[in-house]
């Protein structure tokens, strides 16, 4: 058992780490400051650190808590983008899909998708077939299988549960799924930290200070301690704004000689809202992912097997509300349920079947006159030199799939601004920290050592989350047998994961642990029933006080109510 002395050491180490980080920020200057710790910011900071730049990443909430955690969790080429002739975007996405399969094989897995084709929808059989051929051509260097077309009779043999009315046939092809999208982001951040980058979550940028034509410092706010920290920039340093939907808010914080600057008056981001629902397996639930067109408006959406449940989404509509409090509204939930029931008539899904919802916005370029679904998904590197700030770049757009390429492009641009030749980019080949293949001997070693203490299902589960770093999680159980116990009988997760999230993965809240270091909140009753077990472990092994735990539980319940539990369910409870 870990005694009180060990707990005190862990707490002291945690406090020293926080103090050390603040001292580093206060007393150092940086070549590059990245604002925003989503997948794109993580890709930039990893690339920059591996190439030798002295880099700081600042995130006002937790890493991957924005658009990254709101995604459909696909690594895909964007079949739909072919319709708008964005061939270069599709090619780039397909190339990056292949790279991620190799540098993160524990997180990025092949996913078979099926498209039912109906005569009365917007995309006829010939158009889908042509798209499939072009998709295969653009992914000429892939290791995944090519597509196949299914005539009506064969399609109905494979999918007898789907709506047969007007069915013409179908198509099947492979893309990839990243079930734990948040962990893809986290592993990039941990890799950057190991390469020398300073990474801070829960640190908000309050002001960017402009002197002449440069940002020369930033005022930051520690969301936990209330302390303000000044980040000084070197004479040639560059600031990169990868804050996603918050890009315009960051630009509005620029001050020149103590007053608000007018350097960035034009709107850069045209956010569109996308919502998802999670349901248990249901009658007619497909064995493959479905990529379908909604019967009412023709908009494509997905029905995807995900961690023993089904992920259904997404919607797409303009959003101009509070970016820090976004929830799937009742009409969006009903839309996804209705359209799923229309494509799978025996499903009979209702509001009662919804186990979790999440919603967020896409940081797309501002295009006022276009419908949300018609706005380009290409990313833009906006150089603010044209607005009088020589050392500021903002990322507009950016997809989960192409984050690595975005990071490479941005770091190349940073070196150009620094007046230096950019070293070769290492991220195409360098695996992420957890990268491991199923035949790796470390897996067998872990089973041999821990199978008598931890069920094999749990060990398999840990490898699917942590990859090679599973060994570190399992090692925690050597010192305290209670950490080998399950968090809940319903799931294979063990208590060691709670401690590991705090001590090794920069988690600072219950939401961080259940929503982004694991998926516990999404797989149980919003994670609410797990709070007593979690706070007991955090108090015993991580030094959290009773007051800390009570406050965290209150904050957790507020977060879940404001972001995840449907309004109709809250109304029924009240």
HELIX and SHEET records of a PDB file:
HELIX    1   1 UNK A    4  UNK A   27  1                                  24    
HELIX    2   2 UNK A   39  UNK A   50  1                                  12    
HELIX    3   3 UNK A   67  UNK A   70  5                                   4    
HELIX    4   4 UNK A   79  UNK A   84  5                                   6    
HELIX    5   5 UNK A   87  UNK A  103  1                                  17    
HELIX    6   6 UNK A  125  UNK A  138  1                                  14    
HELIX    7   7 UNK A  152  UNK A  158  1                                   7    
HELIX    8   8 UNK A  181  UNK A  194  1                                  14    
HELIX    9   9 UNK A  244  UNK A  246  5                                   3    
HELIX   10  10 UNK A  247  UNK A  252  1                                   6    
HELIX   11  11 UNK A  330  UNK A  343  1                                  14    
HELIX   12  12 UNK A  351  UNK A  353  5                                   3    
HELIX   13  13 UNK A  372  UNK A  374  5                                   3    
HELIX   14  14 UNK A  384  UNK A  387  5                                   4    
HELIX   15  15 UNK A  403  UNK A  418  1                                  16    
HELIX   16  16 UNK A  441  UNK A  450  1                                  10    
HELIX   17  17 UNK A  456  UNK A  466  1                                  11    
HELIX   18  18 UNK A  467  UNK A  469  5                                   3    
HELIX   19  19 UNK A  470  UNK A  479  1                                  10    
HELIX   20  20 UNK A  481  UNK A  484  5                                   4    
HELIX   21  21 UNK A  496  UNK A  504  1                                   9    
HELIX   22  22 UNK A  510  UNK A  511  1                                   2    
HELIX   23  23 UNK A  512  UNK A  517  3                                   6    
HELIX   24  24 UNK A  520  UNK A  523  1                                   4    
HELIX   25  25 UNK A  528  UNK A  530  5                                   3    
HELIX   26  26 UNK A  531  UNK A  541  1                                  11    
HELIX   27  27 UNK A  546  UNK A  563  1                                  18    
HELIX   28  28 UNK A  567  UNK A  573  1                                   7    
SHEET    1   A 8 UNK A 198  UNK A 200  0                                        
SHEET    2   A 8 UNK A  55  UNK A  58  1                                        
SHEET    3   A 8 UNK A  29  UNK A  35  1                                        
SHEET    4   A 8 UNK A 228  UNK A 241  1                                        
SHEET    5   A 8 UNK A 214  UNK A 222 -1                                        
SHEET    6   A 8 UNK A 203  UNK A 211 -1                                        
SHEET    7   A 8 UNK A 254  UNK A 256  1                                        
SHEET    8   A 8 UNK A 259  UNK A 260 -1                                        
SHEET    1   B 6 UNK A 198  UNK A 200  0                                        
SHEET    2   B 6 UNK A  55  UNK A  58  1                                        
SHEET    3   B 6 UNK A  29  UNK A  35  1                                        
SHEET    4   B 6 UNK A 228  UNK A 241  1                                        
SHEET    5   B 6 UNK A 392  UNK A 396  1                                        
SHEET    6   B 6 UNK A 380  UNK A 383 -1                                        
SHEET    1   C 8 UNK A  74  UNK A  75  0                                        
SHEET    2   C 8 UNK A 167  UNK A 178 -1                                        
SHEET    3   C 8 UNK A 108  UNK A 118 -1                                        
SHEET    4   C 8 UNK A 289  UNK A 293  1                                        
SHEET    5   C 8 UNK A 300  UNK A 306 -1                                        
SHEET    6   C 8 UNK A 309  UNK A 313 -1                                        
SHEET    7   C 8 UNK A 272  UNK A 280 -1                                        
SHEET    8   C 8 UNK A 317  UNK A 318 -1                                        
SHEET    1   D 3 UNK A  74  UNK A  75  0                                        
SHEET    2   D 3 UNK A 167  UNK A 178 -1                                        
SHEET    3   D 3 UNK A 148  UNK A 151 -1                                        
SHEET    1   E 8 UNK A  74  UNK A  75  0                                        
SHEET    2   E 8 UNK A 167  UNK A 178 -1                                        
SHEET    3   E 8 UNK A 108  UNK A 118 -1                                        
SHEET    4   E 8 UNK A 289  UNK A 293  1                                        
SHEET    5   E 8 UNK A 300  UNK A 306 -1                                        
SHEET    6   E 8 UNK A 309  UNK A 313 -1                                        
SHEET    7   E 8 UNK A 272  UNK A 280 -1                                        
SHEET    8   E 8 UNK A 354  UNK A 362 -1                                        
END                                                                             
